[in-house]
């Protein structure tokens, strides 16, 4: 009898412990919970961290995050207003604002991610297709570069750069956020922020852009080469002109110096030879004898030629007479 009573007490204690354990639950910081009874939410959302009570066995606890959650959409190919096809990669930050409504509509974070994919992708596609590519790339506060930075830019590109932006990238993302917020609250979700992470051309358009960039770079390079060749020709022409001027000046100076030297030499010769004309004639005759000597030629003169007058005057017995006479005339 005592054994039966003891076993019953132990069984009651175990059942009580299990019921107590099943009727208590803890909630960590950064979490919120909904108590569910037979699949339906019961009571208000529990947001305080700590130990809480529920009905054992018949009620369950569904826990959800209170912190910000990340949504990263898949890149989509979207045409802009100007019919340029681009890849758009978008991200967003959201939180569970109403856990009860969240549980009833999407049940879990995976369901919320799927619903965000549908809503945000649709809103982003609408906004991108109604905007120019330049508006998606630039901000409204973008300033036109200075004139020095536009020297290498073609005229058609310069006009595009100077075009004013009505609404920039920030305005488009704010519009996306506002449009999405009109739909998302019914799912118990609060959309905090939406951003465009990346914009890129599709492959076919990217190749054309690269070709255009290469062509433009080649045009600029050809322009630089042409300007360099023109400058080189200008420098070489100036150098050649200065060189001819230097040579002309030097040649003129040489001629002036040579003329002055010839004049001085002629004057000196004249002054020297005028002192004794007979000696000068004798000396010039001897020089002509030396110059006319040629082993390959025969010179035929008559006996009365003046060319050998000094030779004819030479006397074998008085060989020194002409020279002595010439010496006396100095």
MILUM-45787 format. One line per field, with one value per residue (C-alpha): residue in one letter; x, y, z. Coordinates in Angstrom, 2 decimals, always signed. Each point is the difference from the previous one (the first is absolute). Layout:
// residues N
type <- [A/...] $
xx <- [X/...] $
yy <- [Y/...] $
zz <- [Z/...] $
***
This chain:
// residues 330
type <- [X/X/X/X/X/X/X/X/X/X/X/X/X/X/X/X/X/X/X/X/X/X/X/X/X/X/X/X/X/X/X/X/X/X/X/X/X/X/X/X/X/X/X/X/X/X/X/X/X/X/X/X/X/X/X/X/X/X/X/X/X/X/X/X/X/X/X/X/X/X/X/X/X/X/X/X/X/X/X/X/X/X/X/X/X/X/X/X/X/X/X/X/X/X/X/X/X/X/X/X/X/X/X/X/X/X/X/X/X/X/X/X/X/X/X/X/X/X/X/X/X/X/X/X/X/X/X/X/X/X/X/X/X/X/X/X/X/X/X/X/X/X/X/X/X/X/X/X/X/X/X/X/X/X/X/X/X/X/X/X/X/X/X/X/X/X/X/X/X/X/X/X/X/X/X/X/X/X/X/X/X/X/X/X/X/X/X/X/X/X/X/X/X/X/X/X/X/X/X/X/X/X/X/X/X/X/X/X/X/X/X/X/X/X/X/X/X/X/X/X/X/X/X/X/X/X/X/X/X/X/X/X/X/X/X/X/X/X/X/X/X/X/X/X/X/X/X/X/X/X/X/X/X/X/X/X/X/X/X/X/X/X/X/X/X/X/X/X/X/X/X/X/X/X/X/X/X/X/X/X/X/X/X/X/X/X/X/X/X/X/X/X/X/X/X/X/X/X/X/X/X/X/X/X/X/X/X/X/X/X/X/X/X/X/X/X/X/X/X/X/X/X/X/X/X/X/X/X/X/X] $
xx <- [+0.00/+2.79/+1.81/-3.10/-0.42/+3.64/-0.16/-3.11/+1.69/+3.02/-2.22/-1.90/+3.30/+1.30/-3.22/+0.12/+3.62/-0.78/-3.02/+2.06/+2.77/-2.52/-1.72/+3.17/+2.14/+2.84/+0.45/+3.44/+0.98/-0.69/-2.93/-3.76/-2.56/-3.59/-1.85/-1.95/-2.87/-1.23/+1.75/-1.53/+1.72/-1.11/+0.55/+2.37/+3.54/+2.56/+2.99/+1.59/+2.99/-0.13/-2.17/-3.66/-2.98/-2.35/-2.50/+1.83/-0.53/-2.62/+1.97/+3.19/+2.42/+1.10/+3.09/+0.97/+2.85/-0.44/+3.26/+0.52/+0.03/+1.63/-1.66/+2.22/-1.85/+1.28/+1.42/-2.65/+0.30/-2.11/-0.32/+0.31/-2.13/+2.57/-0.23/+3.45/-0.09/+1.81/+0.46/-1.45/+1.09/-2.05/+0.20/-2.31/-0.19/-3.23/-1.34/-3.04/-2.24/-3.13/+0.86/-3.64/-0.78/+3.33/-0.85/-3.44/+1.16/+3.50/+0.60/+3.81/+3.01/+0.29/-3.57/+0.75/+3.06/-2.09/-2.67/+2.65/+1.44/-3.33/-0.76/+3.42/+0.91/-3.24/+0.45/+3.67/-0.85/-2.71/+2.28/+3.01/-2.05/-1.41/+3.41/+2.91/+3.28/+1.77/-2.51/+0.71/+3.75/+0.29/-1.28/-2.00/+2.88/+2.47/+1.91/+1.27/+3.83/+2.15/+0.86/+3.50/-1.49/-2.14/+2.82/+0.26/-3.76/-1.76/-2.58/-2.95/+1.18/+0.64/-3.64/-1.09/+2.31/-1.30/-3.64/-1.77/-1.42/-3.64/+0.09/+3.10/+0.72/-0.93/-3.39/-0.70/+0.90/-2.22/-2.85/+0.58/-0.09/-3.20/-1.80/+1.01/-1.08/-3.56/-0.25/+2.28/-1.64/-2.92/+2.46/+1.16/+3.30/+1.64/+2.26/+2.83/+2.14/+0.53/+3.23/+1.22/+3.25/+1.15/-0.89/+1.63/-0.64/-1.08/+2.70/-1.03/-0.27/+3.22/+1.96/-1.33/+0.91/+3.52/+0.35/-1.16/+2.44/+2.86/-0.92/-0.13/+3.37/+1.49/-1.41/+1.52/+3.32/-0.03/-0.73/+2.93/+2.28/-1.13/+0.58/+3.39/+1.03/-1.12/+1.94/+3.01/-0.14/-0.31/+3.02/+2.07/-0.97/+1.00/+3.26/+0.78/-0.78/+2.25/+2.73/-0.10/+0.10/+3.01/+1.78/-0.76/+1.29/+3.11/+0.66/-0.39/+2.39/+2.52/-0.20/+0.45/+3.03/+1.51/-0.62/+1.54/+2.97/+0.44/-0.17/+2.58/+2.24/-0.30/+0.78/+3.02/+1.21/-0.51/+1.90/+2.81/+0.36/-0.33/+3.29/+1.88/-2.03/+2.99/+0.50/-3.70/+0.13/+3.03/-1.65/-3.22/+1.95/+1.77/-3.32/-1.38/+3.01/-0.83/-3.69/+0.54/+2.33/-1.80/+1.65/-2.99/-0.10/+2.33/+0.21/+1.29/+1.08/+1.93/+3.43/-1.23/-2.79/-0.21/-0.81/+3.70/+1.35/+1.72/+1.55/+1.31/+1.60/+1.97/+3.77/+2.04/+2.92/-2.14/-2.79/-0.70/-0.56/-3.79/-0.42/+2.42/-1.78/-3.29/+1.36/+1.22/-3.48/-1.70] $
yy <- [+0.00/+2.37/-0.86/+0.81/+3.35/+0.85/-0.85/+2.11/+2.97/-0.41/-0.16/+3.10/+1.84/-0.98/+1.11/+3.25/+0.58/-0.71/+2.30/+2.70/-0.38/+0.07/+3.08/+2.11/+1.42/+2.51/+2.83/+1.34/+3.57/+0.93/-2.40/+0.27/-2.81/-0.93/-2.66/-2.33/-2.24/-2.62/+1.90/+3.41/+2.96/+0.64/+3.25/+2.83/-0.13/-0.67/+2.34/-0.02/-2.27/-2.45/-2.81/-0.19/-2.29/-1.80/-2.79/-3.31/-2.53/+2.05/+3.14/+0.46/+2.90/+1.46/+2.17/+2.78/+2.50/+3.58/+1.13/+1.23/-2.67/+0.08/-0.51/-0.44/-0.36/-1.81/+2.28/+0.66/+1.12/+3.16/+2.50/+3.69/+2.78/+0.43/-3.73/-0.87/-3.48/-0.12/-2.38/+1.39/-1.46/+1.23/-0.52/+0.96/+0.00/-1.02/-1.11/-1.84/+2.80/-2.06/-3.58/-1.10/+1.36/-1.31/-3.52/+0.08/+1.21/-1.33/-2.40/+0.13/+2.01/-2.14/+0.90/+3.67/-0.13/-1.50/+2.68/+2.75/-1.42/+0.44/+3.47/+1.65/-1.47/+1.35/+3.48/+0.18/-1.08/+2.70/+2.76/-1.01/-0.32/+3.51/+1.61/+0.96/-1.82/+3.23/+0.55/-3.48/+0.59/+3.57/+1.78/+3.22/+1.83/-1.00/+3.00/+0.50/-0.30/+3.02/+0.94/-1.48/-3.42/+0.18/+0.57/-3.68/-0.57/-0.04/+2.72/-2.39/-1.42/+3.46/+0.96/-3.17/+0.75/+3.55/-1.09/+0.72/-2.91/+0.35/-2.94/-1.91/-3.44/+0.97/+1.30/-3.22/-2.20/+2.13/-0.46/-3.77/-0.03/+2.07/-2.15/-3.25/+1.30/+0.37/-3.77/-1.64/+1.02/-2.40/-2.85/+1.30/+1.16/+3.40/+0.90/+2.16/+0.74/-0.95/+0.51/-0.73/-1.88/-0.24/+1.05/-1.58/-0.38/-3.34/-1.89/+1.07/+3.66/-0.17/-1.17/+2.96/+2.37/-1.44/+0.38/+3.60/+0.66/-1.56/+2.03/+3.18/-0.73/-0.67/+3.29/+1.88/-1.81/+0.90/+3.60/+0.04/-1.54/+2.53/+2.88/-1.45/-0.37/+3.56/+1.30/-2.06/+1.43/+3.50/-0.49/-1.55/+2.85/+2.61/-1.85/-0.22/+3.69/+0.97/-2.35/+1.59/+3.43/-1.00/-1.48/+3.08/+2.30/-2.14/-0.15/+3.74/+0.52/-2.41/+1.89/+3.29/-1.30/-1.56/+3.16/+2.15/-2.41/+0.01/+3.79/+0.23/-2.53/+1.88/+3.27/-1.51/-1.59/+3.25/+2.02/-2.53/-0.37/+3.67/+0.58/-1.99/-0.75/-1.57/-2.49/-0.76/-0.75/-2.21/-1.90/-0.51/-1.31/-2.57/-1.09/-0.40/-2.11/-2.31/-0.15/-0.69/-2.95/-3.11/-3.28/-1.02/+3.17/+1.70/+3.79/+1.47/+3.64/+2.20/+1.26/+3.56/-0.86/+2.17/-3.02/-0.86/+3.49/-0.45/-3.28/+1.61/+2.78/-2.46/+0.12/-3.11/+2.15/+2.39/-2.27/+2.14/+3.26/-0.15/-1.14/+2.58/+2.62/-1.22/+0.02/+3.54/+1.09/-1.13] $
zz <- [+0.00/+0.90/-3.25/-2.07/+1.73/-0.51/-3.70/-0.41/+1.67/-2.25/-3.08/+1.10/+0.57/-3.44/-1.68/+1.95/-1.03/-3.64/+0.13/+1.67/-2.57/-2.84/+1.42/+0.19/-2.77/-0.25/-2.46/-0.88/-0.77/-3.61/-0.24/+0.17/+0.34/-0.80/+2.01/-2.27/+1.15/-2.45/-2.83/+0.77/+1.72/+3.57/+1.83/-0.81/-1.28/+2.72/-0.41/+3.48/+0.48/+2.90/+1.37/-1.07/+0.60/-2.39/+0.22/-0.01/-2.76/-1.92/-0.77/-2.02/-0.36/-3.35/+0.30/-2.48/-0.30/+1.21/-1.63/-3.55/-2.67/-3.42/-3.35/-3.08/-3.24/-3.06/-2.73/-2.63/-3.61/-0.32/-2.90/+0.86/-1.41/-2.77/-0.85/+1.38/+1.51/+3.35/+2.91/+3.25/+3.34/+3.00/+3.75/+2.89/+3.79/+1.77/+3.35/+1.35/+1.30/+0.83/+0.86/+0.12/-3.47/-1.23/+1.23/-1.55/-3.43/-0.71/+2.93/-0.15/-1.12/-3.13/-0.91/+0.66/-2.26/-2.78/+0.39/+0.03/-3.21/-1.74/+1.37/-0.20/-3.38/-1.45/+1.50/-1.05/-3.54/-0.26/+1.26/-2.13/-3.19/+0.57/+0.62/-2.24/+0.48/+0.91/+2.84/+1.37/-0.05/+1.26/+3.06/-0.13/+1.71/-2.72/-1.35/-3.53/-0.19/-0.70/-3.59/+0.31/+0.71/-3.16/-2.49/-0.96/-0.10/-3.40/-0.59/+0.05/+3.33/+1.39/-0.52/+1.80/+2.93/+0.33/-0.04/+3.25/+2.00/+1.05/+2.42/+0.88/+1.37/+3.58/-1.09/-1.95/+3.00/+2.27/-2.47/-0.04/+3.80/+0.14/-2.56/+1.69/+3.43/-1.30/-0.52/+2.56/+3.36/-0.57/+0.50/+3.39/-1.53/+0.34/-2.91/+1.35/-3.06/-3.65/-1.94/-3.51/+0.51/-3.57/-3.54/-3.01/-3.71/-1.37/-1.90/-3.51/+0.94/+2.03/-3.05/-2.00/+2.83/+0.12/-3.76/+0.23/+2.84/-1.99/-3.09/+2.06/+1.59/-3.43/-1.28/+2.92/-0.52/-3.73/+0.92/+2.43/-2.63/-2.61/+2.40/+0.92/-3.64/-0.71/+2.97/-1.05/-3.54/+1.45/+2.26/-2.82/-2.35/+2.59/+0.63/-3.72/-0.44/+2.90/-1.30/-3.47/+1.61/+2.10/-3.03/-2.09/+2.72/+0.44/-3.77/-0.31/+2.90/-1.60/-3.29/+1.77/+1.90/-3.13/-2.02/+2.70/+0.23/-3.81/+0.00/+2.77/-1.77/-3.29/+1.72/+1.75/-3.26/-1.82/+2.58/+0.03/-3.78/-0.77/+1.77/-2.74/-3.17/-1.75/+2.81/-0.05/-3.73/+0.53/+2.87/-1.93/-2.97/+2.15/+1.44/-3.51/-0.96/+2.91/-0.82/-3.70/+0.63/-1.18/-1.03/-2.09/-2.11/-2.48/-0.12/-3.27/+0.05/-2.43/+0.90/+0.32/+2.45/+3.14/+2.10/+0.35/+0.02/+3.35/-1.17/-3.12/+2.00/+2.06/-0.94/+0.76/+1.08/+1.89/+1.25/+2.99/-1.87/-0.40/+3.56/+1.27/-2.02/+1.26/+3.54/-0.45/-1.02/+3.16] $
***
